[in-house]
């Protein structure tokens, strides 16, 4: 006959697998939640109503830093492949922003200067409201 260990309760053999199941469910929910949170789709063109928010990033030797500029005037329609003239800053600077990718989510869009790469460290323009101008809208 097996002796009961005084340090373990009678139900502890059942508690450990339950804990493992709970942790597994938590991890699964986290992964699915992250995938569901990014429901944006890539579109070829958008129409805009209003200004955008420019995020301009610079790569340094060891790190990257980004600055945000508000109230960026944009054309009413932007498509992948366009180069739009951007003016920003307190002492206006101008440059050509090449549109490489447009992510559309509801009535918000993010216009990127690079087709691939880290969303947080890439030059981009966020606009709301915006609407998909792709065929079939």
C-alpha positions as CSV (number, residue, x, y, z in Angstrom):
1,X,0.0,0.0,0.0
2,X,1.4,3.4,-1.0
3,X,2.0,5.9,1.7
4,X,0.5,9.4,1.4
5,X,3.1,12.1,1.2
6,X,2.2,14.8,3.8
7,X,3.6,17.6,1.6
8,X,1.1,16.7,-1.2
9,X,-2.6,16.9,-1.0
10,X,-4.8,14.1,-2.1
11,X,-5.8,15.9,-5.3
12,X,-2.4,17.3,-6.2
13,X,-1.9,14.6,-8.9
14,X,-4.9,16.1,-10.7
15,X,-4.0,19.7,-10.1
16,X,-0.7,19.7,-12.1
17,X,-2.2,18.5,-15.4
18,X,-5.0,21.1,-14.9
19,X,-2.4,23.8,-14.5
20,X,-0.6,22.7,-17.6
21,X,-3.9,22.7,-19.6
22,X,-4.7,26.3,-18.3
23,X,-1.2,27.5,-19.3
24,X,-1.6,25.9,-22.8
25,X,-5.0,27.5,-23.3
26,X,-3.5,30.9,-22.2
27,X,-0.7,30.6,-24.7
28,X,-3.0,29.6,-27.5
29,X,-5.3,32.5,-26.7
30,X,-2.4,34.9,-26.8
31,X,-1.2,33.6,-30.2
32,X,-4.7,33.7,-31.7
33,X,-5.4,37.1,-30.2
34,X,-2.3,38.6,-31.8
35,X,-3.2,37.1,-35.1
36,X,-6.8,38.4,-34.8
37,X,-5.6,41.9,-33.8
38,X,-3.7,42.3,-37.1
39,X,-6.7,41.9,-39.4
40,X,-5.4,44.5,-41.9
41,X,-5.3,43.7,-45.5
42,X,-2.9,45.0,-48.2
43,X,-4.6,47.1,-50.9
44,X,-3.3,48.7,-54.0
45,X,-4.9,52.1,-53.6
46,X,-6.9,54.2,-51.1
47,X,-8.8,57.5,-51.1
48,X,-8.2,59.8,-48.2
49,X,-10.2,62.4,-46.3
50,X,-7.9,64.6,-44.3
51,X,-4.3,64.9,-43.2
52,X,-2.0,62.1,-42.2
53,X,0.6,61.4,-39.4
54,X,4.1,60.8,-40.7
55,X,6.5,58.7,-38.8
56,X,10.1,59.2,-40.1
57,X,12.8,56.7,-38.9
58,X,16.6,57.0,-39.0
59,X,18.9,54.1,-38.6
60,X,22.0,54.8,-36.5
61,X,25.0,52.5,-36.0
62,X,23.5,50.7,-33.0
63,X,19.8,51.7,-32.9
64,X,17.0,53.3,-34.8
65,X,15.0,56.4,-33.8
66,X,11.7,57.6,-35.1
67,X,9.9,61.0,-35.0
68,X,6.3,61.7,-35.6
69,X,4.9,64.7,-37.5
70,X,1.2,65.5,-37.5
71,X,-1.0,67.3,-40.0
72,X,0.7,66.1,-43.2
73,X,-1.2,67.2,-46.3
74,X,-1.8,64.4,-48.7
75,X,-3.5,63.9,-52.1
76,X,-7.1,62.6,-52.1
77,X,-6.0,59.3,-53.7
78,X,-2.8,57.3,-53.2
79,X,-1.7,54.1,-54.9
80,X,1.2,51.7,-54.5
81,X,4.0,52.9,-56.7
82,X,3.2,56.6,-56.3
83,X,5.8,59.0,-55.1
84,X,4.1,61.8,-53.1
85,X,5.7,65.1,-52.1
86,X,5.7,65.5,-48.3
87,X,6.4,68.7,-46.4
88,X,6.9,68.4,-42.6
89,X,8.4,69.9,-39.5
90,X,8.5,73.4,-38.0
91,X,11.0,74.5,-40.6
92,X,9.4,72.7,-43.5
93,X,11.4,70.0,-45.1
94,X,10.3,68.3,-48.3
95,X,11.0,64.9,-49.7
96,X,9.5,62.3,-52.0
97,X,7.7,59.5,-50.2
98,X,7.6,56.4,-52.3
99,X,4.5,54.3,-51.6
100,X,5.6,50.6,-51.4
101,X,2.7,49.1,-49.4
102,X,-0.7,50.1,-48.1
103,X,-2.2,48.3,-45.1
104,X,-6.0,48.9,-44.8
105,X,-8.0,48.2,-41.6
106,X,-11.6,49.4,-41.4
107,X,-11.3,53.1,-42.0
108,X,-7.7,53.4,-41.1
109,X,-4.6,52.8,-43.3
110,X,-0.9,52.8,-42.9
111,X,1.1,53.8,-46.0
112,X,4.7,52.4,-45.9
113,X,7.8,53.4,-47.8
114,X,9.1,49.8,-47.8
115,X,7.2,46.7,-48.9
116,X,8.7,44.5,-46.2
117,X,10.2,45.1,-42.8
118,X,9.4,46.0,-39.2
119,X,6.2,48.1,-39.1
120,X,7.5,50.1,-36.1
121,X,10.9,51.0,-37.7
122,X,9.8,51.9,-41.2
123,X,8.8,55.3,-42.6
124,X,5.0,55.4,-42.7
125,X,2.0,57.6,-42.9
126,X,-1.1,56.8,-40.8
127,X,-4.4,58.1,-42.1
128,X,-7.9,58.0,-40.8
129,X,-10.4,58.0,-42.3
130,X,-9.4,56.3,-45.5
131,X,-11.2,54.0,-47.9
132,X,-10.1,51.2,-50.2
133,X,-10.0,52.4,-53.8
134,X,-9.4,48.9,-55.1
135,X,-11.9,47.5,-57.6
136,X,-14.8,45.7,-56.0
137,X,-15.3,48.2,-53.2
